[in-house]
Amino acid sequence: MIAEPALATGPVQATDGVIAAINLRSTLAQSWNRFWQAPLRAGIAEGLIEQEQLNAQFLGDLDAYDRLEQLAGHLVRLDPESARTALIEAQVAASTHRFAFARDCLARATHRGCPALAAQRLAMSIDQACGVSLEVLLEQRWGHARETGRLEDWVPLGSLLVDLGEFDAAERAYCRALDAYRDVSPFAVAWVCFLLGVLWGERAPRPQHARAARWYAKAIEDLPGYVKARVHLAEIAAAEGRCSEARALLLPVLASADPEVSWRLCDVSMAQGRPAEAQALCEAARSGFERLLARHPLAFADHAAEFYAGSGNDARRAFELTAIDLANRPTLRAFEKAHAAAIQAGEALEAASILAAARQRWGSTPAFLQSPLAAAQPHPEPGHAD
């Protein structure tokens, strides 16, 4: 049995997580002012993209994606033929999972002479998100991580190893990322701790919820406003019957734009015997997801599908959304979710088709052997013999 590594403490004298969040919001406001004053000045738009992505990823401000599309659109109007504009268009498109458009923009950026390393890194991220050429990508990821030794290279390697079903190796990569980090910002450390929580709480074939909970708690300790970490830790607490603890985790971030907070709080309220409150929260989650889907369907189809498969109580809608996600990025994970949704919706023929496609694309990989799809059988139509 592989020993569980000790929880990393992150950088020495890291900035307090509450202060870091306040600083990020303040910096964002200043950066937007600079952008509108001089949108073509080198580095301003690039810095804004990074800051808004942090804002969305950690603090749940999902309106950040609207603002990023506004930024890209403004640059297209001002400087439509530059490599820089095309590269920024590609980065923004990738952030909302518009991968086909991102590839088109990246091709234009490369043709116009954008920096080769920037183009390569973005292409790698898109390939990884779409499950394309993962074995080749693994060699590239290992090469970058060994060459630079930076957290920014160890983390995507760890995520790729998770996708390939190499969970212990993924954990080692994530821990190497924590060991390599020398900055004082808590965002990166909280991110890696969250990913370790997801690894052991959701992605491993046999989830280890206590192990995952410790990583989520560490992420929240480093960054108290980390919305997703609170949501995931609350899920574990609620599943173990600690509903008061789950509620205490969720209430401080209920005002965020992430509808998953309302969704999980709905489940907690129902478990605590508060049906009217649960219904109101469920409607808030439904409204929130539909609002996001209307603006960024590819970015939120997977999370919305999970809601509709659960508290949203609409198996048909869940299946529709998993089909959208699968068409956009045919990863093994997307196949698993689409297959489960098809079965839940009573779509036996669709489930069989998805299973066949998954086996054709992923059946020869080690990750497929650990997938629930490996043991799945086609479900016959009701009324038909096996």
C-alpha positions as CSV (number, residue, x, y, z in Angstrom):
1,M,0.0,0.0,0.0
2,I,1.4,3.4,-0.9
3,A,1.7,5.7,2.0
4,E,-0.4,8.9,1.9
5,P,1.9,11.9,1.7
6,A,1.7,14.5,4.4
7,L,-0.4,17.6,3.6
8,A,1.8,20.2,2.1
9,T,1.8,23.6,3.9
10,G,2.3,25.7,0.8
11,P,4.7,28.6,0.5
12,V,6.3,30.0,3.6
13,Q,4.6,33.3,4.6
14,A,1.9,33.0,2.0
15,T,-0.5,35.9,1.7
16,D,-3.6,35.5,3.7
17,G,-6.4,34.0,1.5
18,V,-9.0,36.7,2.4
19,I,-6.5,39.5,1.7
20,A,-5.5,37.8,-1.6
21,A,-9.1,37.7,-2.8
22,I,-9.6,41.4,-1.9
23,N,-6.3,42.2,-3.7
24,L,-7.4,40.3,-6.8
25,R,-10.7,42.2,-7.1
26,S,-8.9,45.5,-6.6
27,T,-6.2,44.6,-9.2
28,L,-9.0,43.6,-11.6
29,A,-10.7,46.9,-11.4
30,Q,-7.3,48.7,-12.0
31,S,-6.5,46.4,-14.9
32,W,-9.8,47.0,-16.6
33,N,-9.2,50.8,-16.3
34,R,-5.8,50.4,-18.0
35,F,-7.2,48.2,-20.7
36,W,-9.9,50.7,-21.7
37,Q,-7.4,53.5,-21.7
38,A,-4.8,51.5,-23.8
39,P,-6.2,48.2,-25.0
40,L,-3.4,47.5,-27.5
41,R,-0.6,48.0,-25.0
42,A,1.4,44.8,-24.6
43,G,0.6,42.8,-21.5
44,I,-2.5,44.5,-20.3
45,A,-5.1,42.1,-22.0
46,E,-2.9,39.1,-21.2
47,G,-2.8,40.0,-17.5
48,L,-6.6,40.6,-17.5
49,I,-7.2,37.1,-18.9
50,E,-5.2,35.6,-16.1
51,Q,-6.9,37.6,-13.4
52,E,-10.4,37.0,-14.6
53,Q,-9.7,33.3,-14.9
54,L,-8.6,33.3,-11.3
55,N,-11.7,35.3,-10.4
56,A,-14.0,32.7,-12.0
57,Q,-12.1,29.6,-11.0
58,F,-11.7,30.4,-7.3
59,L,-14.2,33.1,-6.3
60,G,-17.1,31.9,-8.5
61,D,-17.5,35.1,-10.4
62,L,-18.7,33.5,-13.6
63,D,-19.6,36.8,-15.2
64,A,-15.8,36.9,-15.8
65,Y,-16.4,34.9,-19.0
66,D,-18.7,37.5,-20.4
67,R,-16.1,40.2,-19.7
68,L,-13.4,38.1,-21.3
69,E,-15.5,37.7,-24.5
70,Q,-16.0,41.5,-24.4
71,L,-12.2,42.0,-24.2
72,A,-11.6,39.7,-27.1
73,G,-14.3,41.3,-29.2
74,H,-12.9,44.7,-28.6
75,L,-9.4,43.7,-29.7
76,V,-10.9,42.1,-32.8
77,R,-12.4,45.4,-33.7
78,L,-9.3,47.4,-33.0
79,D,-6.6,45.1,-34.3
80,P,-8.2,42.3,-36.3
81,E,-5.2,41.1,-38.3
82,S,-2.5,40.7,-35.5
83,A,-1.2,37.5,-34.2
84,R,-1.7,38.7,-30.6
85,T,-5.4,39.3,-31.2
86,A,-5.8,35.8,-32.6
87,L,-4.0,34.2,-29.7
88,I,-6.1,36.1,-27.2
89,E,-9.2,35.0,-29.1
90,A,-8.0,31.4,-28.8
91,Q,-7.3,31.7,-25.1
92,V,-10.7,33.2,-24.4
93,A,-12.5,30.6,-26.5
94,A,-10.7,27.8,-24.8
95,S,-11.7,29.2,-21.4
96,T,-15.4,28.7,-22.3
97,H,-14.7,25.3,-24.0
98,R,-15.3,26.5,-27.5
99,F,-12.4,24.3,-28.6
100,A,-13.1,24.1,-32.3
101,F,-13.1,27.9,-32.5
102,A,-10.1,28.1,-30.3
103,R,-8.2,25.8,-32.7
104,D,-9.1,28.0,-35.6
105,C,-8.0,31.1,-33.8
106,L,-4.7,29.4,-32.8
107,A,-4.1,28.4,-36.4
108,R,-4.5,32.1,-37.4
109,A,-2.2,33.2,-34.6
110,T,0.5,30.7,-35.6
111,H,0.2,31.7,-39.3
112,R,0.7,35.4,-38.3
113,G,3.8,34.6,-36.3
114,C,2.7,34.4,-32.6
115,P,5.3,33.1,-30.1
116,A,5.8,29.4,-30.8
117,L,5.9,28.4,-27.1
118,A,2.7,30.2,-26.3
119,A,1.0,28.5,-29.2
120,Q,2.3,25.1,-28.2
121,R,1.2,25.4,-24.6
122,L,-2.3,26.4,-25.6
123,A,-2.5,23.6,-28.2
124,M,-1.5,21.2,-25.5
125,S,-4.2,22.4,-23.2
126,I,-6.9,22.1,-25.9
127,D,-5.7,18.6,-26.8
128,Q,-5.8,17.5,-23.2
129,A,-9.2,19.0,-22.6
130,C,-10.5,17.1,-25.7
131,G,-8.7,13.8,-25.0
132,V,-6.6,14.0,-28.2
133,S,-3.3,12.2,-28.7
134,L,-2.8,11.7,-24.9
135,E,0.2,9.4,-25.1
136,V,2.1,12.0,-27.3
137,L,0.9,14.7,-25.0
138,L,2.1,12.8,-21.9
139,E,5.7,12.8,-23.3
140,Q,5.4,16.5,-23.9
141,R,4.1,17.1,-20.4
142,W,6.8,15.1,-18.8
143,G,9.4,17.0,-20.8
144,H,8.1,20.4,-19.8
145,A,7.8,19.4,-16.1
146,R,11.3,18.0,-15.9
147,E,12.8,20.9,-17.8
148,T,11.2,23.7,-15.8
149,G,10.3,22.1,-12.5
150,R,7.5,24.6,-12.2
151,L,4.1,24.1,-10.6
152,E,2.6,25.4,-13.8
153,D,4.0,22.3,-15.6
154,W,3.6,19.7,-12.9
155,V,-0.1,20.4,-12.5
156,P,-1.3,19.7,-16.1
157,L,0.9,16.6,-16.0
158,G,-0.9,15.4,-12.9
159,S,-4.3,16.1,-14.5
160,L,-3.3,14.2,-17.6
161,L,-2.2,11.2,-15.5
162,V,-5.6,11.3,-13.8
163,D,-7.2,11.1,-17.2
164,L,-5.0,8.1,-18.1
165,G,-6.0,6.3,-14.9
166,E,-2.5,6.6,-13.3
167,F,-3.7,7.9,-9.9
168,D,-0.7,7.4,-7.7
169,A,1.6,8.9,-10.4
170,A,-0.8,11.8,-10.6
171,E,-0.7,12.4,-6.9
172,R,3.1,12.4,-7.0
173,A,3.0,15.0,-9.8
174,Y,0.7,17.2,-7.8
175,C,2.9,16.9,-4.7
176,R,5.9,17.8,-6.8
177,A,4.0,20.9,-7.9
178,L,3.4,21.9,-4.3
179,D,7.1,21.3,-3.4
180,A,8.2,23.4,-6.4
181,Y,6.1,26.4,-5.6
182,R,8.0,29.4,-4.2
183,D,5.6,32.3,-4.6
184,V,3.5,33.8,-1.8
185,S,0.1,33.7,-3.6
186,P,-2.3,31.2,-2.1
187,F,-4.2,30.6,-5.3
188,A,-1.9,28.1,-6.9
189,V,-1.5,26.0,-3.7
190,A,-5.3,26.0,-3.1
191,W,-5.7,24.8,-6.7
192,V,-3.4,21.9,-6.3
193,C,-5.0,20.9,-3.0
194,F,-8.4,21.0,-4.7
195,L,-7.2,18.8,-7.5
196,L,-5.9,16.3,-5.0
197,G,-9.3,16.3,-3.4
198,V,-11.0,15.6,-6.8
199,L,-8.5,12.9,-7.5
200,W,-9.3,10.9,-4.4
201,G,-12.9,11.9,-4.0
202,E,-14.2,11.6,-7.5
203,R,-11.8,10.2,-10.0
204,A,-10.2,7.2,-8.3
205,P,-12.0,3.9,-8.9
206,R,-12.5,3.5,-5.1
207,P,-13.1,7.0,-3.7
208,Q,-11.4,7.8,-0.4
209,H,-13.6,10.6,1.0
210,A,-11.7,11.2,4.2
211,R,-8.5,11.6,2.2
212,A,-10.3,13.9,-0.3
213,A,-11.8,16.0,2.5
214,R,-8.4,16.7,4.0
215,W,-7.2,18.2,0.7
216,Y,-10.4,20.2,0.3
217,A,-10.1,21.5,3.8
218,K,-6.5,22.5,3.1
219,A,-7.6,24.4,0.0
220,I,-10.2,26.3,2.0
221,E,-7.6,27.0,4.7
222,D,-5.4,28.6,2.2
223,L,-8.2,30.4,0.4
224,P,-11.4,30.7,2.5
225,G,-13.4,32.1,-0.5
226,Y,-12.7,29.1,-2.7
227,V,-16.2,28.3,-3.9
228,K,-15.6,24.9,-5.6
229,A,-13.6,23.6,-2.7
230,R,-16.4,24.5,-0.3
231,V,-19.0,22.8,-2.5
232,H,-17.0,19.6,-2.8
233,L,-16.2,19.4,0.9
234,A,-19.9,20.2,1.7
235,E,-20.9,17.2,-0.6
236,I,-18.8,14.9,1.5
237,A,-20.1,16.3,4.8
238,A,-23.7,16.0,3.7
239,A,-23.2,12.4,2.4
240,E,-21.9,11.5,5.8
241,G,-24.9,13.1,7.6
242,R,-23.1,16.2,8.8
243,C,-25.6,18.6,7.3
244,S,-24.9,21.5,9.7
245,E,-21.3,21.4,8.7
246,A,-22.2,21.3,5.0
247,R,-24.6,24.3,5.5
248,A,-21.8,26.3,7.3
249,L,-19.5,25.6,4.3
250,L,-22.0,26.7,1.7
251,L,-23.7,29.8,3.2
252,P,-20.6,32.1,3.0
253,V,-20.5,31.6,-0.8
254,L,-24.2,31.6,-1.6
255,A,-23.9,35.0,-3.1
256,S,-21.5,33.8,-5.7
257,A,-22.6,33.4,-9.3
258,D,-22.0,29.6,-9.2
259,P,-25.4,27.8,-9.2
260,E,-23.9,24.7,-7.7
261,V,-23.9,26.4,-4.3
262,S,-27.7,26.7,-4.4
263,W,-28.0,23.2,-5.7
264,R,-25.9,21.6,-2.9
265,L,-27.6,23.8,-0.3
266,C,-30.9,22.6,-1.6
267,D,-29.9,19.0,-0.9
268,V,-28.8,20.0,2.6
269,S,-32.0,21.8,3.3
270,M,-34.1,18.9,2.1
271,A,-32.1,16.5,4.4
272,Q,-32.7,18.9,7.3
273,G,-36.4,18.9,6.7
274,R,-36.8,22.3,5.1
275,P,-38.7,21.5,1.9
276,A,-39.9,25.1,1.1
277,E,-36.3,26.4,1.4
278,A,-35.0,23.5,-0.6
279,Q,-37.5,24.2,-3.4
280,A,-36.5,27.8,-3.6
281,L,-32.9,26.9,-3.7
282,C,-33.5,24.3,-6.4
283,E,-35.3,26.9,-8.5
284,A,-32.4,29.3,-8.0
285,A,-30.0,26.7,-9.1
286,R,-32.1,25.8,-12.2
287,S,-32.3,29.5,-13.1
288,G,-28.6,29.9,-12.6
289,F,-27.6,27.0,-14.8
290,E,-30.0,28.0,-17.6
291,R,-28.6,31.5,-17.5
292,L,-25.1,30.2,-17.9
293,L,-26.1,27.7,-20.6
294,A,-27.7,30.5,-22.6
295,R,-24.4,32.3,-22.7
296,H,-21.7,29.6,-22.5
297,P,-23.4,26.3,-23.2
298,L,-20.1,24.3,-23.9
299,A,-18.5,25.5,-20.7
300,F,-21.4,24.5,-18.4
301,A,-23.1,21.6,-20.1
302,D,-21.4,19.0,-17.9
303,H,-22.1,20.6,-14.5
304,A,-25.7,21.5,-15.5
305,A,-26.2,17.9,-16.6
306,E,-25.2,16.7,-13.1
307,F,-27.7,19.0,-11.6
308,Y,-30.6,17.8,-13.9
309,A,-29.6,14.2,-13.3
310,G,-30.0,14.9,-9.5
311,S,-31.9,17.6,-7.7
312,G,-33.0,19.2,-11.0
313,N,-35.0,16.0,-11.7
314,D,-35.0,16.2,-15.5
315,A,-33.3,13.1,-16.9
316,R,-34.1,14.2,-20.5
317,R,-32.4,17.6,-20.0
318,A,-29.4,15.9,-18.4
319,F,-29.0,13.6,-21.4
320,E,-29.3,16.4,-23.9
321,L,-26.5,18.3,-22.0
322,T,-24.2,15.3,-21.8
323,A,-24.6,14.8,-25.5
324,I,-23.5,18.4,-26.1
325,D,-20.5,18.0,-23.9
326,L,-19.5,14.7,-25.5
327,A,-19.7,16.1,-29.0
328,N,-17.5,19.0,-27.9
329,R,-14.8,16.9,-26.1
330,P,-15.0,13.1,-26.4
331,T,-13.0,12.3,-23.3
332,L,-13.5,9.1,-21.5
333,R,-15.1,11.0,-18.6
334,A,-17.6,12.6,-21.1
335,F,-18.5,9.2,-22.5
336,E,-19.1,7.9,-18.9
337,K,-21.4,10.7,-18.1
338,A,-23.3,10.6,-21.4
339,H,-23.8,6.8,-21.1
340,A,-25.1,7.1,-17.5
341,A,-27.4,9.9,-18.5
342,A,-28.8,8.0,-21.5
343,I,-29.6,5.0,-19.3
344,Q,-31.3,7.3,-16.7
345,A,-33.4,8.9,-19.5
346,G,-34.4,5.5,-20.8
347,E,-32.5,6.0,-24.1
348,A,-31.3,2.4,-24.5
349,L,-30.3,2.7,-28.1
350,E,-28.4,5.9,-27.5
351,A,-26.7,4.3,-24.5
352,A,-25.6,1.4,-26.6
353,S,-24.3,3.7,-29.3
354,I,-22.3,5.7,-26.8
355,L,-20.9,2.6,-25.2
356,A,-19.8,1.3,-28.6
357,A,-18.2,4.6,-29.5
358,A,-16.4,4.7,-26.1
359,R,-15.0,1.2,-26.6
360,Q,-13.8,2.1,-30.1
361,R,-12.1,5.3,-29.0
362,W,-10.9,4.3,-25.5
363,G,-11.1,0.6,-25.2
364,S,-7.4,-0.1,-25.8
365,T,-6.3,2.3,-23.0
366,P,-5.5,1.3,-19.4
367,A,-7.9,4.0,-18.2
368,F,-10.8,2.2,-19.9
369,L,-10.2,-0.9,-17.8
370,Q,-10.8,1.1,-14.7
371,S,-13.9,2.8,-16.1
372,P,-17.5,1.7,-15.3
373,L,-17.9,1.4,-19.1
374,A,-15.6,-1.6,-19.2
375,A,-18.2,-3.7,-17.5
376,A,-21.3,-2.0,-19.0
377,Q,-23.6,-4.0,-21.3
378,P,-26.0,-2.6,-23.9
379,H,-29.5,-2.0,-22.4
380,P,-32.3,-3.4,-24.6
381,E,-35.3,-1.3,-25.5
382,P,-38.2,-1.9,-23.1
383,G,-40.3,-4.8,-24.4
384,H,-37.5,-6.3,-26.4
385,A,-35.7,-9.5,-25.6
386,D,-32.1,-9.5,-24.6
